[in-house]
Amino acid sequence: MSSSPSRSEDFDDQHTDPYFDAEEGDENEDDDPNFEHDEEDEDEDEDEEDEDDMIRRLWEDHDDPDPDFQDADAGEGNLGFIVHIEGALEGQDGDASEEVDPARGTLEQRIISLIASVGRRAGLVSQHEILNLLRGQRQFDRSRSRRAPSFPKVPSERGRELMNSGTFGANDVSSRLGKKKQLARRILDRELGIGGRSYRRMNQSVIAQSMIPRTDADTIINYDDNVYSGQFSADGNFFYACVKDFRVRMYDTSNPYNWRHYKTVAYPFGSWTLTDASLSPDNKWLAYTSIQNKVCLAPTDPNDTGDPYTLSLTEHGARRGNWSDSFGIWSIRFSGDGRELVAGTSARSIVVYDIESRRVLHHIEGHEDDVNAVCFADKSSPHILYSGSDDTTIKVWDRRSMGDGREAGAFVGHIEGLTYIDSKDDGRYLLSNGKDQSMKLWDLKMMYTSAQFREKNPRQHTPYSDFDYRWSKFNDADWFPHPDDNSVVTFRGHKVLRTLIRCHFSPPGSTDSRYVYSGSHDGKVYIWNMDATLAGTIDVKKTTSNKPPPRAYRQFYDRRGVPSWATIVRDASWHPTAPFIAASSLNGWDNAFGTVTLHAYNEGGFDEGSPEMGAAYDERMQKMRSMDDHYGHGGEDQEGEDDDDDDDDDDEDEEIIGFQY
């Protein structure tokens, strides 16, 4: 999950032009007739090097000074200059040798120091950007030097072919009826058994596809800390929420309209937050991780109240190892048979761990940067797995041949690091989210072999993929189609910023695998058709910010000028058999709190059910009369709770301070 050092300003406020201005007020003393020299200042500056003298000395040994190297207009009162470097050190477009002349290298370094001393002082440029310019790899203001980015065509023709193939749902027959009447007519046809077998099958698929959840939340579960991930089990009877306070809350969701909290498990001595969790195929065990080299394994049985098992994923086991054992786990997954765990780590590696023997089977440094996501291609098979990294690539691994440390294949197309990958569980299709603000669909049949991957060397096109998604805004002018892109469809519109936002395939049971969806930094869940057209959005920020805020917190943040409400949907989970989406978010003032919101399909805003839509609950599913009740500022006890319950919760009020994941 690595990224470049954070910057104090967004890209929108920075000017990255090859022309640099010094600080205002640095007047040119040669042009000011009223300028008086101070003898004391002259004595103090004798040993200091004047920037103009440095410029002249850099070029005094050259017979033909570069005509493009010039002083800025003295009348402006600022120092400025332009540096023109040809041919990327004469090694890209020219026929010169790749070896750089030592004198030229020294000259380049002196130019870097000079420009950096002025540019960084004015807050305009970093030394990394200067080096890129001098080497001819990038222009500073790429929006000026490059044409407007040519984003992939929408609707995607290849995506439309997939929709017509039947692999991703069924196509509806055109009708003059409105959407609501179409759905009612199809339900009537289903109940009356109208049509043949193929029509009834298609009719049922279209009914499921039509029920996309809406913005209005049925239930809002509130937490004192950020919710980083939350997923339903494969049968829909179980939901877990990973919270930044190092605790996982487990819920019985066999009735999706009436959740019941039954267990909370903790990660001892975690670092910053919980990073991921995975449920075993039989729903009996939950593996969850932090930025540590250990995995906690907890039983989901509510009657088992013992401490979770701790599994060390280092090659030295529980013993103290060497420096290579110091890593954090970003992603964890159970294999299809439940016998193994696969993890992606901050050590650029993929770890395969055997649960029964409690030993590491493989620890492969298979990427050039952090491995942020891993998953298996097919839940029914433990052999093929994927890994997505900050090095912008996805690699395919065959468990039967991982001994030599070489991947079986690779996918290329993102120009910035990956935040998440998800398999359709059919052994063929894969979905990925990237910091280049795009989501991509991949086909295993189109992967590059290991030999093709090395021959193409796709990393040559993204040598500086270090966008700091935590603090900066992505400039669309920086986007470009990767020359070796072997993805099928590219989806855009959401924002992948500040945290590792996740994406998923919609389930076959409730949607006939018709859609793909993702969280977003702007507080929404985006749902796409396979042709990259938008099928719908769920505005979590809108539905949660409508609730009355706690008085004390509102006053606290208003005094500090913090925006009233901010929401980042980090994860979302579509119920496998019902038209529900549960969105896990960083929510509240400056994203200080967390929520899990349950969104259902609803044709209208009129609510006839009980409990009413938008009902607020605490993490134990105790109903709240207002947000003040949850945060302890309402002056009254919560409904259905007593003093004993409050005492039991005291040990959960811990504050952890660290960095943003």
Number of C-alpha atoms within 10 A of each C-alpha: 21 18 15 12 11 13 12 11 13 13 14 10 9 13 14 19 16 17 14 23 20 22 16 11 9 10 17 14 13 9 11 12 7 8 11 8 9 8 9 8 9 11 10 9 11 9 8 9 9 10 14 12 9 14 16 11 11 15 14 11 9 9 7 8 13 12 9 11 14 13 13 17 11 15 10 13 19 18 21 20 16 16 17 13 15 14 16 16 21 17 16 15 10 12 9 12 11 11 9 12 11 9 9 11 12 11 14 18 14 15 19 18 14 15 23 22 16 19 22 15 14 14 16 18 22 16 15 11 18 22 17 15 19 21 19 18 16 16 19 18 15 16 16 11 12 12 10 14 13 11 13 14 12 15 16 19 15 14 21 16 14 17 19 13 12 14 12 22 22 21 16 14 8 7 8 7 10 9 11 10 11 18 18 13 14 17 15 12 16 17 9 9 12 13 12 9 10 8 14 16 13 17 23 17 22 22 21 21 23 18 18 24 23 23 23 22 28 24 23 26 21 25 23 22 24 25 29 28 27 26 23 22 20 17 14 18 18 21 23 24 23 26 28 27 23 24 19 24 18 23 22 18 20 14 11 18 15 12 17 19 17 15 19 18 22 20 24 13 9 19 20 18 26 27 26 24 26 22 26 23 18 12 17 11 18 23 22 27 27 25 22 22 19 22 25 20 22 24 21 22 12 11 9 11 13 9 14 19 14 15 18 20 29 22 18 13 15 12 9 10 12 10 7 9 17 15 18 21 29 28 27 27 24 26 27 20 13 19 15 20 23 26 28 27 29 23 21 20 24 27 21 24 25 17 15 8 10 13 17 20 17 20 22 18 17 19 21 15 22 27 34 28 31 27 26 28 26 19 21 15 15 20 16 18 22 25 28 31 31 29 25 28 24 28 24 24 23 16 15 9 12 16 12 8 13 16 22 20 20 24 25 21 22 32 30 25 30 32 26 26 26 22 23 20 17 13 17 14 18 25 22 25 28 28 29 25 23 20 28 22 23 22 16 16 8 14 20 20 16 15 13 13 20 12 9 12 11 21 18 8 13 15 13 17 19 18 22 20 24 19 18 17 17 20 15 14 16 14 20 18 13 14 11 17 13 19 19 20 24 23 28 18 14 20 24 30 24 19 21 27 25 27 28 24 25 24 20 18 16 22 27 21 22 26 25 25 27 27 31 28 21 17 24 24 27 22 26 21 21 28 22 27 17 19 15 17 18 22 20 30 22 17 17 26 16 10 14 11 19 17 13 14 14 16 11 12 15 13 8 8 8 13 12 13 19 22 27 31 31 29 26 28 26 26 27 21 17 18 22 23 26 25 30 29 33 30 28 25 20 14 16 15 20 24 31 31 25 28 27 25 18 16 11 8 9 8 11 8 9 10 13 12 19 19 17 25 22 19 22 18 18 17 20 19 16 18 19 19 19 22 17 13 14 16 8 10 15 19 11 9 11 10 8 8 10 12 9 9 9 9 8 12 10 10 9 14 8 8 8 10 17
